[in-house]
Structure formats: structure tokens, C-alpha cells
Amino acid sequence: MMELYLDLHSQPCRSVFLFAKAVGIPFEFKLVELAAGQQYSDEFGKVSLMRKVPVMKDGSFILTESVAILKYLVQKHLSSVADHWYPADLQQRARVNEYLSWQHMNLRTHGSKVFLLRALFPVIMGSEVPKEKMDAAVEDLNQSLKMLEDYFLQNKPFIIGDKISLADLVAVVEIMQPVATGLDVFEGRPKLISWRERVKKALGEKLFDESHEVIMKVSSLPHKMQNNSELEMLKPKFQKIFS
């Protein structure tokens, strides 16, 4: 059986988990606790030199990067995965790829930065986040959310039209990351609220909530990291990111 190495604190891991579950692809869940530093273990190093999750192991074939994994799963299971997830139509598929390419340096980058500042910066750096850094990070996130609404979503039910695609799946897990820290980015955005509810319904509300249960309890994450021997190693990385 295919193995998926995941930590559902991670947005890309949630996208892979949600997709496999939603379309009925069987897999064995291999937990890699990032907060405990398990990605740096010798055991995980034998699976992936990247030392990041998600990782897919399909027989002897190992694949990293969530978008690559999602596309692999679609193409391997073409007979059972509905076309709307990653359409065969040239232009619709291009729209999905357009969003997946854009989001890396935009919604993902800015949502992750807000999450890191609000949830992890104080415990790793031992100080509160400077207000100007937080304000700038939230403003960048707001600009990405506006682009999602105005360019990608427009007045459509989903990003490419009437049905959910990989683009919607990847978008919603990224948006939920700052939400988990108590920042309601949906407030004042009725279009995004309606879209989120459609995405949840398309995926299955129970499955959606299950996949986000861990991240919505993110307040427990700093405690785990305080007991993590890798904590000191993260400080220079944070200093580099937020200097």
C-alpha cells in the first residue's frame, strides 16, 4: 500500500491527506512530527534527504513536494478520480496550473509568515513580534487574499468554474493556517466565506474538520517545541527570515 509521510500541522500535508481521502485512494499514514524534530531522524532521512513533508512512497518510488504528489495521484488514478480535480481540457488545466504556480510565492508565503509570527516567533525567539513586522505580514496576506478573490475566483463558485479542483484544495488549506492562530481572515470577505463553505461541502465537512483538527489546536505546539532539542537550531533560521 502507498505510504504518505505527513504532519497535519503542515498545509501541504493537509492538501495531500484531504485529496487522497476525498477521492478514496488507500494509503498508510506515516506520522512525522515536525515539532518534535522527527524530520531530522536517521529513520526519516532514509526515506527523504529533503527532510520535509509530505513524502509519498509508492512501492520503491519516492516523491516529495505536495503539488507533484497531487498531480501524480490524479494521473495514476485517472479511472477513479473525477476530471474536475485536474481537468483534461487544456485551458482548464492551465488555470489550475496557473494558480498552483502563483500560490507558492504569494498566498502560501504570506499565510505561512503570519502563522509563524503569531504562533511560533515568541517561543523560538523569546520575544514578542515587533508590531511593524506583524502589520506588514498581515498586509501582504491581505493583498494575496484580494488577488485570490478578484483574479482567480471572481464570481465563480470555484477557481476554475462550477466544480472543485486541486487549486481550491491547495488554496483553502493555506488560508486555514493563519485562521488557526486566531486571525479570522474571512471576516469582511463574504465571497471567500461562501467559497470556503462550498469547498468544505465538496470535500466533506467531517473530513475537512478532521484534517484541520490538529492545526486548530496550534496553541499546544509551542509546548512541544520547548521540549524539542532542535529548538535552538531553528533560531538562526527565524533570524534570517525575519531580520
Order of alpha helices (4+ residues) and beta strands (2+ residues): beta-alpha-beta-alpha-beta-beta-alpha-alpha-alpha-alpha-alpha-alpha-alpha-alpha-alpha-alpha
